[in-house]
Amino acid sequence: MKEFDRPQNLKRFYLDWQKLNHIYEEYAKHHGLTYISLFILQLIDDGTTQKELCDILYFPKQTVNKVIQSFEKKGYIELKDNIQDRRSRSIILTDKGREFQNKVIPVIENAELSAFDSLSNNEQKIIADLWEIYITHCIEKIKGGIYDE
């Protein structure tokens, strides 16, 4: 396997990030979900639209639509006409969907809140600030690289 030439701290950062993603994936799979559908389920509230999910999660429309269709087939949601925007439909959780959401999502939310709460206020600010800076630089470099080809 090819070993990437990265500084040690970047390797640590990347491997820990992948480790956490793997845990989310395992958890989702255990509940018959994909990584993507887990995060969509987490955000669905009565009246949520597919466009809102795409905007928040940065997932493609087709991906979100596929998950929404699978949730509808399983009886977790219903799609209703959106009064504010006739071009979109509101996602409404069924009783079955709300029960499933209440079973699956709190474990993740409680783990994230507890982990973040274990940090001091200063550490929370530092991690959030550094993550924002890192992401901003990555986006700039990747987007800049798109046009260099």
C-alpha positions in Angstrom: 0.0 0.0 0.0 1.3 3.4 -0.9 2.3 5.5 2.1 1.5 9.2 1.7 4.3 11.6 2.6 2.5 13.7 5.2 3.8 15.4 8.2 3.3 13.4 11.4 0.6 15.7 12.9 -1.3 15.7 9.6 -1.2 11.9 9.6 -2.5 11.8 13.2 -5.3 14.2 12.3 -6.3 12.4 9.2 -6.3 8.9 10.8 -8.3 10.1 13.8 -10.8 11.8 11.4 -11.1 8.5 9.5 -11.5 6.6 12.8 -14.5 8.7 13.8 -16.0 8.4 10.3 -15.7 4.7 10.6 -17.5 4.6 13.9 -20.4 6.7 12.4 -20.5 4.2 9.5 -20.5 1.2 11.8 -23.3 2.7 13.9 -25.3 3.6 10.8 -24.9 0.1 9.4 -26.0 -1.5 12.7 -29.3 0.4 12.3 -29.8 -0.4 8.6 -28.6 3.0 7.5 -25.7 4.4 5.5 -23.4 7.1 6.8 -25.3 9.7 4.7 -28.8 8.5 5.6 -27.8 8.7 9.3 -27.0 12.4 9.0 -30.1 13.1 7.0 -32.2 11.3 9.6 -30.6 13.4 12.3 -31.7 16.6 10.6 -35.3 15.7 9.6 -37.9 17.7 11.4 -41.4 18.2 10.3 -41.4 20.6 7.4 -37.7 20.0 6.4 -37.2 20.2 2.7 -34.7 18.3 0.5 -33.2 21.6 -0.5 -32.5 22.4 3.2 -30.8 19.1 3.7 -28.6 19.6 0.7 -27.7 23.1 1.8 -26.8 22.0 5.3 -25.0 18.8 4.5 -23.5 19.7 1.2 -24.8 16.4 -0.3 -25.9 16.2 -3.9 -29.6 16.5 -4.7 -29.7 13.0 -6.2 -28.1 11.5 -3.0 -30.6 13.2 -0.7 -33.5 12.3 -2.9 -32.5 8.6 -2.9 -32.3 8.6 0.9 -35.7 10.4 1.2 -37.3 7.8 -1.2 -35.9 5.0 0.9 -37.2 6.5 4.1 -40.6 6.9 2.4 -40.6 3.3 1.3 -39.8 2.2 4.9 -42.7 4.3 6.2 -40.5 6.7 8.1 -41.6 9.8 6.3 -44.4 11.3 4.2 -43.9 14.1 1.6 -46.4 16.9 1.7 -46.9 20.0 -0.5 -44.9 22.9 0.8 -47.2 25.9 1.3 -44.3 28.4 1.3 -42.7 27.0 -1.9 -44.8 25.0 -4.3 -41.7 23.7 -6.1 -40.6 21.7 -3.0 -42.2 19.2 -0.7 -42.0 19.1 3.1 -40.7 16.0 4.8 -43.0 14.9 7.6 -41.9 12.1 10.0 -44.5 9.4 10.6 -44.9 7.9 14.0 -42.7 5.0 12.9 -40.1 7.4 11.6 -40.1 9.5 14.8 -39.8 6.3 16.9 -36.8 5.2 14.7 -35.2 8.7 14.9 -35.7 8.8 18.7 -34.0 5.3 19.0 -31.0 6.0 16.7 -30.1 9.7 16.9 -29.8 10.4 20.7 -26.9 8.0 21.0 -24.9 10.0 18.6 -26.0 13.4 19.8 -25.3 12.5 23.4 -21.9 11.2 22.6 -21.0 14.3 20.6 -22.3 16.6 23.3 -20.6 14.7 26.1 -17.3 14.6 24.2 -17.4 18.3 23.5 -18.5 19.0 27.1 -15.5 17.2 28.4 -13.4 20.0 26.9 -13.0 23.3 28.7 -14.7 26.4 27.1 -11.3 27.5 25.9 -10.5 24.1 24.4 -14.0 24.1 22.7 -13.2 27.5 21.2 -9.7 26.5 20.1 -10.9 23.3 18.4 -13.7 25.1 16.6 -11.5 28.0 15.6 -8.7 25.7 14.3 -11.1 23.4 12.4 -12.7 26.5 10.7 -9.2 27.8 9.7 -8.1 24.3 8.5 -11.3 23.8 6.4 -11.1 27.3 4.9 -7.5 26.8 3.8 -8.3 23.3 2.4 -11.2 24.6 0.4 -9.2 27.5 -1.0 -6.3 25.2 -2.0 -8.6 22.5 -3.5 -10.7 25.1 -5.4 -7.5 26.8 -6.6 -6.1 23.5 -7.8 -9.2 22.8 -9.9 -8.3 25.7 -12.1 -4.6 24.9 -12.3 -5.1 21.7 -14.4 
